[in-house]
């Protein structure tokens, strides 16, 4: 898995104006930093994606049975 970096543009880069903060992969960020187009700000921490927890089943009430028992 390649690292991601937050970079600040020093020139118009991919249609982004000067001074924009964008995320790029490690190879691209280092390449363009060497050419003075970007300045690497920080490495982005990867976040593990977790599966959403299943919701507990909700109890369904039977309104017809309830109405009969009330009579």
Secondary structure, 3 states (H helix, E strand, C coil): CCCEEEEEECCCECCECCCCEEEEEHHHHHHHHHCCCEEEEEEECCCCCCCCCCCCCCCCCCHHHHHHHHC
